Amino acid sequence: MSGKQSLSATNLAVHQHLNCDLYIHNVYNGSTLPCITAPDTGITGPSELAKAQYKRGLDWETCLYSWLDQSQLLLKVPSMPFEANSLLENIQADDRSHFFITGLTFWPPKALLAERFAAAGTEPLNFGLAKPDLLEIKRTQEGVRWRVIDAKASKFVKTSHHIQIYFYTLCLEYLLSQPFFHGAISAGVWLPPKDGFYLNLPSVNDIKSISISLLAPALDAFLFRDLSRIIALPHEQVKWHYNPLCHGCKYESECRPRAQTAGELGTMPNISIDDAKFLKDLLRISRDRTSGLSSRIEQLTDIEELHELIANPVKLENIAASSPGLVKKSKQILALPKKLRRNNGSSLSPVLEASRTNMVELIPRRNFTCPSQEDIAVVISVVHDPSSPNPGGESFCLTIYSHKATLPPVIHCPGTEFILKLAGLIRSITVLQLGDPRGCKTQFYVWSFGEQALIQSHIVNAALTSSAHDHDIRLCVGALAQGASLLQTTFQPLLLSGALLSFLAKGKRNKAEYKACLERLGLSTEGTVEVLRRRIDEAIRKLQDDPATSTQEERRKEFGQLPRIVVLKKEVERQLALPLPGYWDLPQCADILLSSAMVCPSDEHIFTAYKKVDAGDSLDDLLVRRNQCIYSVLQNLRARAVSSAGYSLLVNEAKILSAKFMDVCLEPHLRKLFFMQQFEVLAKLTELWQSRIQGCPDAPTLEYRNTVQGMHGPEHVFRLVSGNLDVPSTDKDMAFYDKLLVLDSSPSSSKEDSHDDIPVEALFDDLGVSGLVFPLNRYTKKYWEQQDSRVQRELVVADLRNVYTDRDRQETMVSLRTWGTCQVLFDEGCIYRLSPRLVDFNTTKTLSTLFEVDLLWGSAANGDDPGWENGHHNIPFLQLILDPNSFDKINMAKEYLRIENEMQKLFRDLKGLGNDIAGSLVLKASQHRAAQRILSNRLSVIWGPPGDRAISFLICGQKF
């Protein structure tokens, strides 16, 4: 394949996306390989999926240009290379002060760019015809100010977009000379509306501006220095790495066999470019420390050299002494334990050994997110058309595997019927559960994160817009929606009991409020006020005393482990090392784990059938075959995930399917906010737990140095070994103790199934102490005593006091205050890890307030207020949601601000004269800004953590 001997802006963008020098080298100089053929289809050229992605971009451009044209903001020019004079004539003939030009094409200024190459000391390169999507024009007194705008159908701006808009801007600065033309200080990327351009019109507010001056240093160095040197290199010396981003690259067929033959790091699957850099740095340091063996080392491939290094724990520990962060990250990439055991084969990396031996290797770690068994397995495949406006999938296939239940084996349905069919399946399963004394444990599976996101999006979108039956939607949300299902865990009773207690503690309630509260709890509303009150108290006690919520261990087992929809690809990646170079998907995984007789269709094969491009297998048959492969891979994973002692590494079993969750708010908006507040807390806890169960791999590590006496007690001083820490606020009045500190050591037991093998942070119950102020006192210490015994023995909470450099400015030092019941002996030189914990003082109060507002809304709806028909029933909080324009600026705002400024000036003057009382009324900068907002708007939100004197500030505002 011959080279173009020129580069386009698109080529530059692809290079930035792939981060591959070999790609740009091949584009310019050519490759000996022919054009690739799409797998499974025999079609030469772009695949159907690639065409669909491209069509989405064209649809967005068409939508944008149509909107600009209808808005009288578009000027179309002929699609031929322009001259500056002809463009000037077109602009002068247009009398609009602001518009966008489309169709602009130009040749980059070869001679002027050659001067830039000469200044950088490199050979000039050729660039092809440039075609920016839009050129924004704004008239000024000096002439015209222009700005390059590129339309992109992505959700966010990418680094590959930067190089395109910068290259266009750079060329146009030479072509559009002053005095008439003036380049803007920025360029822009026009993204679609957040909810999709099929449903919403474009807006100039969606243009994301990027400063040209910020891009210039790095991109000038790349364009005029690095790029020319890459192009001039011999083919074998060009930097490259075979990795998941290579999927779909037209030169992939060259790199895959080359990586295997040369023993490159890309022989291992899913090693990103950043991962490869870490491993390359590790090998480089190892070579520098090797004396007398340099010739032998040079003959080894990267894979073999890495194998020898890992097999020598002493050498690796020596490297860790000077580069701890590098070694720590490398161990994570290679699935190695934190502490390597000397003279023990278990120190070998399963990821590395799989590539060396061409055998599947087990990664021996416990798994909490994939069940070891279930009675009913439901496997779902989703077909999604990237060019479709539908955000939740076009076609679904559900395959049910069960030895105990008579359920339909396969359900096929288009996206419009998915909620109906899914709800019917859930009802059938719940009926079976009622007839089985032990219940039927059920688990849903998909292959990829993309399919999981499509299902979640489909359910959420149905809840917001669909005409499907409300009971069907609610059933699907309760059973499968990530977040709603979390509310069925033992955590929701804890949250609700706290909210109800806070609600009842706000003062004496009347009978109507008690009855409304009982009604929402599904309890009887008959009786006197005292009877109603006792009934609510009894309901709260039941929530608090529920056996499932009585111990922290039960809550830990219930939470954050088995998702309602298991993503099987993630579980395979976590548990098995496959001998597949670069990357793999379901077809490659099935091919190596299952018998060769079971051929799994690829995504491209399925999508081609969906688009009916050829007369091959039907879509339904392909989806059923795909689901069979997914289930077979699951069974194979379970058979392999066994410890050396014979125990399954898959800790949990599937659970009984439940689609019920507590509903205590009736007003739709308040109900959503009530759930969202709980989802937010539970989502944070899920994220924390997932990191903790892996031993907090990204947590900063600290080396203990000494203890000094601080202003508020002893402070422990550490050296930052690896990771990053933010410098704490200098005006922090309170210690939040929002970190967990533990000894960063190897597990205390060698058994994979041992309780002591679980990182101690994973046993920490955040919710039990999230709203408490540390250090705990004699009244709150009882909550700490409910923590797991290992937590009480091995963990302390910590407050970050300071981050600074030592006297020689060589090391970063960290100062901490700690609290705990264990007798932690900080030994000099020992390494500790620091991870975050959940601190939440507001959830209970927020839920209680929303519940109270809902009661007010309900009573207003049943009352005689003539304004209740407006929807918000004149309740301010709901009014803000439903009618935000009613909270507009205050008419007297300017006068109020003038008076407030005069008062503050008076207080400052009196403070200068020694008046301490007046001095206490001088506002800090943040308080002054808050005061100005209060005086300017009918509604203002004043937020601050405990100890920020927000309440005192509001009291002063009320007096004013």
N, C-alpha and C positions, 0 to 999 in steps of 0.2 A: 504494500500500500504506500504510494508515494506521498510525500509531505506537501503541504500547501505553500511552504516558504513564506507564510504570513500568518498573523494571528488576529482574531476578531475579539471584541469585548466579551462575547459569549465564551470563547475559549479561555479567556482570562478568568471569567467567573467560575467555570467548571474546575479549573486548576485550584482556585481558592476553596471550592467546595470539597474536592477530593484531597487537597493538600498533597498532590502527587506531582513531582517534577517529571516523572517519566511520561505522564500524559501530555504535558505541554511540549516536551521534547519530541514525542512521536507525532503530534499534530504538525509541528513545524518542519521536522526533518523526515517524517515518514516512518512506517513500520513495515516489516516484511510479511505481516499477517494479513489475510483477506478479511473482508467484512464478516462479522459474526452472524450466526443464525440463531434466531430465538429458539430456546429449548422447547421441546414437546410439540412444536407447531410446524417446524420446517420452513417457517417464513423468514426470508432474509430481510433485515432492516428492523425498524422500530417495532416493538411488541404492541399488542392491543392495549395493555395497561399503560405503556409509555404514551401511546396516542391519546388515551383518555386524560392523562395528566396534562399533556400539551393542549388538549381541547379546553380544559378548565382555564388555562392561562389565556387562550384566545377569547373565551366567553367573557372573562373579566375585562379584557381590553375592549371588546365590543360593547359591553354594558357601560364602561366608563366613557368611551367616545360618544356613545349615543346620548348619555346624560349631559356631557359637556356641550354637545351640539344643541340639544333642546334648551339648555340654559344659556345659549348664546355666548359660549365661552370657548368655542373651538374654531381654529383656522386650519384648513387642510391645504397642504402645498403638494405639488407633484413629487412623486417618489423618485427623484433623480438627484445626483450629487449637485449641491447648490453652490453658488458663488455668493460671497457676502453681500455684494451689491444687489443681487436679485432678492435675497432675503430681506434686505433693507427696504426695497420697494414694496414688498408684500406687507411689511409691518406698517410702513407709512400710509399705505392705501387703506389700512384698517383703522377706524376711528375709536376703537374700544381702548379703554385704559388698562384692562386686565383680561388676558385670554391665554389659550394654550395652542401651540402649533404641533400638528401631527403630520407624519409623512416625511419628516426631515431626514435626509441622508447626506453624508459627506465623506470625502477621503481625508484621513488624518494627515496633518502637515508634515510630510516626510522630511523635508530639509530642516525644519525647526526642531523636530524631534531628534534628528541626527545630531544636532548640536548638544542636546541634553545627554545623549549617549557618549559623545566625545568628552563632555565635562566629567562624566563618571568613569572615563577610561575604559569603556567597553565598545564592542562592535554594534552598529545600529541594526535594528530589526525592522521587518516590514509588517505593517498592520493593514487589515482589510477594511472594506467599507463599513462605516459606522452608522447605526440606525437607532438613535434614542427614541423612546416611545413618545415623549412630550417635551416641549420646550416652553416653559412658563414665561410669559412676557408681562412686564409691568412698566407703564410709562412713568417717567419722572421728569423733573425740570431739566435735568442734564441730558436726557435721551431715553434709552430703554435699558431696564435691568432684566436680565434673563437668568433662568435657572433650569437645570436639567431635572426632569422628573421621569422615573421609570416605574411602570405599572407592574406589580408582582402579585400573584394570586395566593401568596403564602400568608400565614397568620402573623408573622413577625419579620422584621428586617434581619437578613443574614449577612455574614461577612462577604459572601460571594456577590451580594448586591453592591457592596461598597466599591469594589474594583471597577464595576461597570459604570456607575454614575461618575466616579472620579475620572476614569479614562475619557468619557464623553466631555466632561467639564474641562479637562486639561486641553483637549484638542480645540474645543470651541473658544477657549481663551486666546488661542493663537489666531483662529479664523475670524472671530468677531472682535475687531479691534475698536478701541476708543477713537474719537470722543463720543460717538453715538451709542455704542454698545458698552454696557457695564455688567460684568459677571456678578452674580450674587455670592454671598459668603458661604452659602450652603447649597446642597443638592437634596433631592427628595426621592423617597420611595412611596408610591401610592398603593396602600393596601386596601383590600375589600373591607366593608363594614364587618364588625365582629360577629353579627348574626347571619352573615352571608349576603352576597350581592344579588342572590336570586330573590331575596325577601326585602332587602333594604336598598335605598338609592345610595350612590356614592356621595362622599362629602369631602370637601377640601380639608376638613379636620383630620381625615385619615391619612394625609400626607405626612410621613415621618421624615423630618429634616435631619440631615447629617452635615456637620461642619466640615467644610473642605480643608480648612487649616489643620484640623485634627487628623484627617486622613493623609495629608500630603507627606509628612516625613517618612512614614512606613511604606506607603505605596510608591513614592518616588524612588526609594531605595530598591524596591522590588522591580519596578518597570525598567529602570535605566541601569541598574547594577546587577542584581541577582538574575533577572530573566535572561539577559544576554549570555551570562556565564553558564546557565543551565543548558541553553540551546547549543552552546559550543562544546559541551562535554561529549566524550565518546559514549556510546549507548550503554556500555557495561558499567560506567562510572556514575550514572545518573541515580539520584536518590529515589527510592521507592519502597513501598511496604504493602504487601497484600493483606487486605482487611475488609470488613463488612461494607465500607463505602465503595469498594470496587464493584459491587453488584450492579450490573447494567452498563459498566464502562465498555466501550468498544474494543479496548485493548486487554480485557480481562483474560481472554484465552491465551495470551502470551505470558501473563504474570503467574497464573495458577500453577502450571507445571514447572515454571522457573523457580518458584518459591519452594516446591517440594524437592526438586533436584539439588538446589543449592543449600538446603537445610536452613532456610531463612526463618526468622521469627514468625513470618506469615504462615508457616506450616501449621502453627497452632491456630485454632479457630477463635474468632471474636477478640483478637488482640488489636485494640485501636491504635491509632498513630501515637497518641500520647502514651499508651501502655508500652509500645515498642521503644519509645524514647527512654523510658525508665529502664527497661531491660538492657538497651544498648549502653546506657550510662553505667549500669552495674557491671557489664562485661568490660567496658573500658577501664574502670577502676581496678577490676580484677587483673587485667593484663598489666597495668602499671605496677601492681604489687608482685607480679610473677617475675622472678629472675632466673635466667638460665634455661627457660623453657619457651622462649618467645617464638622460636622457629616451629616447635611442635604445636603451640597454640594457634599459630597462623594457619596451620593446615586443617584445623577443626572447623566444622560448620558452627553457626551461631547456636543451633539446637544442642549439639554435642558439647560445646564449650559451656553452655548454661547448665547442662546436666552435670558436668564435672564439678562446677562451682557449687551447685546445690548439694551434691554428694559429699562436700567438705564443709560441715557446719562450723568448724573452727575458723576457716578462712572467711566464711560469710559473717560470722560474729565480729571478726576483726574489721571488716568493711563497715558493719553496723555501728561500730564505735565512733567512726568519723562521719558516716553518712546514714544516720538512723532512719530518716524519713524515706530515703531511697530504698533501703532494704525492706522497710515495712510495706511500702507500696508494691515492691516486686513480689513479696510473699503473697500479698492479696491477689495479684494477677495470676500467680502460679498455683493458687489454692494450697499454700503451705501453712502449717500451723505457726503461731507466733514464735514458739520456742522449738527449734529443731533438736531432736534427740540424737546424740552422737552414736555412731556405729549401729544405726537402726534403719532398716530399709524403709520404715514409714516416713522418713524424712524426704523421700523422693516426691517430686511434684507429679500428681496424676495428670495434669494438663500437659506437661512436658513429656512424660512417659507414653502417653497416648500417641503423640506425634512420632516418637522414636520407634515404638514397637508396632504401630499401626493396629493397635488393639483398644477397645473401649475400656476406660479406667474409671473406677469408682472414686468419687471425692467423699471421704469418710467424715461427714458432718451431719448433725441432726437436722431434720427438716420438720418444721411446724406448719407449713402452708400447703402441703399436699397430703391428703388423707391416705392411710394405709389400706382402707377398704370402705365400701359403702354397699347398701342394698340396692340402690337405684343410681345409676350414672346416666346423666344426660349430657351428650356431646353436641355442641352447636357449631355449625359453620355458617359464615356470613359472606355474602357476595356484595361488594361495594363498588360502585362505579365512581371513580374520582371526578368525572365530569358532571355527575348528577347533583341537583340541588338538594336532594334528600340527605340529611346528615346522619341517618341511622341505618343504612343498608337497604339494598333492593330485593334481596332474596335470602331466605333462611332455611336451613335444614337442621332438624333436631332428631338425633338418634338416641333411643332409650335402651339401656342395657340393664337387665334385671333378671335374677333367677327366682325372685319371690313374688313378683307382681305381674299381673296381666295388663300391661299398658301397650299402647300402639308402638310398634318398633321404630317407625319413622314418621316424622311430620314435615312436610314440605309446605312452604307458604311464602307469598310475596310480602314485602315489608308492610303493606297496608293491612295485612291480616295477622301480623306477628303477635300483637298484644292479645288478640282474641284467642289464638291457638295456644299461646304460652299460658294464659290464665286458665284455659281448660285443662292443660296438663297439670298445673299446680293443684287445681281442685281435685283431679283424679288421685294425685299422690297423697293429698291430705285425707281423702276418704280412706285410702288404703292404710294410712297411719292409724286412723281411728279403729280399724278392725284388727290391728296387730298389737298385742299387749306390750311388746318391746318397741314398737314403732318401726318405721322404715327410714333408715338413714339415707339421705339423698345428697348428691353432689353434682353441680353443673361444671362443665369443662369447656374451654375454648383452647385453640392452639396459641394465638398471639395476643399481645396487648392491644393491637389494632382492633381485633374482633371484640375484645372486652369493652373497649371504648365505644365501639359502634352500638353494642347492645345497651350500654348505659345511656348513651345519647338518645337512642330510640325510645327508651322508657321515659326518660325525662322530657323529651320533646312531646311524647304522647300525653304526658300529664299536663303540659302547658297548652297544647294546641289541638289535640286529637278529638274527634267526635266519638271515639270508642267509649264504651260504658265505663262509668266512674268506678264501679266495683272491680272491673277487670284491670284497670290501670292501677288501682290501689293494691290489688293482689300482687301484681308484677313488681310494683315499687317495694312492697314489704318483703317479697321473697328474694329479689335479685339486685335491687338498686344499691350500689355501694354507698353506705351511709345510713340508709333507712334500715338495712338489716343489722347494722351495728346497734341501733336503738333497741333491738330485741335482746341484746346481751345483758348481763347483770349490771352494767353500768347505768342504764337508763333509770332503774328504780332509785339508784343513789342520787342521780341528778334531780329526779322529780321529787323525791322526799325532801331534799334540801330546799328546792324551790317552794314547795308547799309550806314547809316550816317557816321560811322567810316571809311568805305571804301572810300567814296567820300571825306572825309576830309583829306585823306593822301596826296593830291596834285592834280594837274591838270591831268585830264584823257583824253585820245585820243578818237576819234570817235568809233574805233573798240571796246574799252572797254565799252563805253556807250551802244553800240548796243548789246554786249554780255550780259550786265546786264539786259537790257530790254527784251531780248529774254528769259532769265531765269525767268523773272517775267510774261511772257506771254503777253507782250505789243508790240505795233508797234515799228519797228526799222527804220522807215522812217523819214527823216528830217535832219537838220543841227546839228552841235554839240550843239548849244545853245538850240535847240528844244528838242534834246534828253535829255539834262541835266534837263530841266524844267519838262519833262515827268517823269523822275526818282524822282525829288523832289515832284511832285504831287502824285506819287505812295506811297512815304514815308509818306506824310501827310495823305493819306487815311488810311494807316496802323495805324498811331498814333491816328487819329480821328474817327476810327471805333466806332460806338455807343456801341458795346459790350465791348470795352476796355476803355471807357471814364471814368469810375469810378472804384474805388477800390472795391466797393460792388459787382459790376457785375463780376469782376475777381474772387472775393472770392467765389461767388456762382457757377461760372463755373469750378473752379479748385478743384481737390483733393477730390471730393465727390463721384459722381456716377462712379464706374469703368465700363468699357465696359462689363466685365464678372463679375457678382455678385456671390460671394461664399456664398451660402445660409446658410450653417452650421454656419459660423461666425456670420451672422446676427441673427440667432435664439439664439446662445449662448449669444449674446450681449443684446438681447431684452427680452428673456424669461428664467425663472428659471424652469427647469424640475425636477420633483421628481424621478430622476433615480440615483441610487448609482454608484459611481466610474467614469463612462464615458458613453457616448451614441453615436450612429451613426444613420444613416437614418432609419433603421428598427425600432429601439426603439423610435426615435422621432416621426415617423409616427404612431406608435402604440398608443402613449399616446395623440397625438394631433388630430388624425383622427379617423374615425369610425373603429371598429374592423374588418369590412368586407374588408377593403383595406389592404391586407397583402403585405408588401414591401420586395422584395428579398434582401438578404444580398450580400455583395461583394463576399463572398465565394460561395454562390449559383450561382451567375452570372459567376464567374471564372470557376467553375466546368462545367457549360454549355458550356463555351467557349472552354475548353479543351476536351469537349465531353466525360467526364468520365462515365456519366450515360445516361439513355434514358429519362430523365425528360423533363421539359419545354425547349423550344427552346431559344437560346440566344436573338433573336429579341423580342420575347414576354416578356422576363424578363426585357430587357432594356426599352421597352415601359411602362411596369408596374412601373419600377423605376422612370421614368420621370414623370408619372402621380402622383406618391407620392410626388416628389419634388415640383411640381406645386401646389398640394393640401396643402402641408406644407406652401408654400409661401402665399397662400390665407388665411390660418388659422392665420399666423403671422400678416398679415395686419388687420384681424378682431380683434385680441387681442391688437395690438399696438395702443391703444387709451388712451389719458390722462384722468385724472379725470374730466377735463372740457369739454371732448367730442371731442378734437382735435386729429388728427392722429399724432403719434410721428414720422412717416416716413415723413420727411420734403419735399423731392424732388420727382418730377415726372420723368419718363424716358424721354429720349431726342430723337430727330430725328436722325436716323442713318446716319452717314457720313463716307465715306471712302477716302476723299480727304485730302491731306496735301501738303504744299508748297515744291517744289523741286527747289532749286536754284543752286545746283552743279550737273555737268554732269559726271565728272570722278567718277567711282563707289567707289573707296576707299575714296575719298574726301566726297562723298555724305554720306557714312556711318559715317565718322568722324563728319560731320556737324550735322547729326541727333543725334549721340551719345553725342555730347557736350550739345545739348538741353535736351536730355533725362536725362543726369546727373543732370542738374539743376532742372528739373521738378521732378525727383525722390527724390531729397533732400527736395524740397518744399512739396511733398506729405507726406513724412515721418514726417516732422515738423507739417503739418496740422493735420494729424491723431492723433498725440500726443496732440496737442493743443485743439482739439475739445473735448477731454476727460479731459481737465483741467490739462494737463501736469502731469500725476500721478507720474512719476519717477523724476520729477524735484527736485533739492535740495531746501530745505526750510531754510530760514534764519530769525533769531530774531534780530531786530534792537537794537543796544546798544548806539552808539553815533556817532558824526561827528568830524573829525579832519582835520587840514590843511595839505595837502600833498604837494609834490614838484610842482605839476601842478594844484593845486586847491583843493577844499574840497573833502575828501574821507569819505565815510560812512562805519562804522564798524558794522559788524553783527556777531552773533554767529551761527555756522552751527548747525541746529536742526536735519536735516535728509538729506540723500543722500551723494553724493561724488562730489568733485571738484578737478581738476588737478591744481597743483601749477603752476602759470604762469611763463613764461621765465623771468629770471632776467635781460637779456640784450634787452628786448623789447623796441624799440625806439618809437613806435607809439601805440596809444590807438585805438583799432578797434571797441570797443563798440559792441561786437558780442553776447551780451546777452540781454534778455528782463526781466525786473523786474516789478512784479505786487504784489499787496496785496493779500495774500492767504486767501481769505474769502469766505463765502458762497455766492451763487448767490443773486443778489439784487432783484430778483423777484421770486415768488413762482410758476409762470406759466411755464409749460414745453415748451411752444411755444414762449416765450418772447425772443425778441432780446437781452435783458439784461441778459438772462440766459446763453447765449453763453460765454464761457471764452474769455476774451478780447484778449488773444494772438491769438485766431483763426481769429480775425478780422484784424490782423496785415498784411500788404502787404509787404512781404520781397522784392519782385522784384522791387518795386517802389523806394527803397532806398538801394538796395544791393551793388551798386557800389559807394556810396557816402562816403566821409570822415566825421566822426563826431569829434567834435561838428559841426553842420551845420552852414553855414554862410548865409548872406542875399540873396545870389544867389541860394543856394540849399535848403533853408528852405521851399520854395514853395512845394517841393515834400513831405515833412512831412505834410503839410497842406492838402494834398490830402488823407491822411489816414482817416479811420473811426473816427467819432467824439469821440467815446468811447476810442479809442486808444490814441487820443490826450489828453483826460481827465485823463485816469487811468493808463497809461503805460509809462515807461521810458526805454531807452536803457542803458546798463551798460557795463562797462569795468572792468574785474577782475584784480585788482592790486596786491593782495597778499593773501596767505593762510598761517596761522601760528597758533601756540598755545599760549594761554594766559600765564601769569607769573607763574601760578600754574600748568601749563601743564595739565589742566583738561578739557579745552574746545578748540575747533577748531574755530578760528576767521577768518573772511573774510572781505577784504577791497575792496570797489567798488567805481568807479567814475560813475556818471550817467548824462544823458542828456535827456531832454524832454520839452514839452511846458506846461505840467500840473504843478500845484503847489503841488507837492507831499510833504506831511508833514510826515516825518519819526517820528513815535511815539515810544518811548522806550517800548519794550516788544511785539510790533506788529510783526506778521509773514508774510514774503514775500516769493515768489517763483521765482526762477531764471531758465530761459530756454534759449536755443540757438536760434539764428536767422541766416539767410543766409547772409554771407558776400562774395561777388563775384565781384572782380575787373577785371576779365579776360574773361568772356564769350563773351561780345560784341567784344573785340579785337580778340579773337580766331575765332569767326564766320566770322569776317571781313577778317582775314588773309586767312582762308580756301577758302572763296569766291574769294579772289584775286588770290590765287594759282590756283584755278579752271579756272579762266579767262586766266591765263598764259598758263595753260595746253591746253586749247582750241585753243588759238592763235598759240601755237607751233605745234599743230596737223595740222593746216591749212597752216603752213608756209613752208619754203624751207629748214629748218634745216635737214641735212641728218641723224641726230641721233634720230629723233622723233619716229622711229619705235620701240624703246626699251621699250615703254610703259609709262615710266615716263617723256619722252620728255626732259630729262636732267634738270628737275626742282628738286633742292636739296631735298625738303621736300618729294616729291613723290619718289625720288630716295632712300631715307632712308627707305621707306615702302617696295618698290618693289625690291630693290637691296642693302640690308643693308651691305653686305660684301664690297661694294665699299668704305665705310667709315671705314677703318681699322686704325691700329696704324701708327703713323708718324715715318718714318725711322730715323729721327734725334732726337727722343724723349729723349734719354739718354743725349745727348749733351745739349739740351734745358733745361732739368731739372737741369743739373750741373750749367749752367749759371744762372738760376733763383735762385738756392740756394746761389750762390756766391753774387748775387745782394742783396738778403734779408739779408745776413750776413753783407754786407757793410752798408745797411740802418740801421740795428740794432746798429752797431758800431757808426755810425754818430749820431744816436738818443741819445746814451749814452754820446756823447760829447756835447749835447745840440742843435743839429741841428733839429729844429722843422719841417722843410720841408721834410727832410729825414725820420723823425719819422712818418709823415702822410702816407708814402709809405710802412711802415711795415704792412704786412698782418696779419689778425687774422687767427686762425687755420682753420676755415671753408673756408676763402678766399684762404689760401695757398693750401688746398686740391683742390679747384676749379681750381686754376692756374696750378697745376700739371696735372689735367685732360685735360685742354685746350692744354697744351704743349705736351701731349702724344697722343692725338686722333685728327683725322680730324674733328670730330663733337663732341661738348660737349653742354650740356644743363645746363644753369645757372639759377636757380630758387630762388626766395625769395619774401617775401611779401613787399608791399610798405614801403619804409623807410629803407630797408636793403642795400642800396647803390649798388645794383647789376649793375645798368647802369654805375656808376662811375668806378666800378671794371672792366667792359668790356672795357671801354674807355682806362684804363691803359693797359689792355691786348693787345688792338690794337696797342697802341704806342710801346709796347714791340716788 
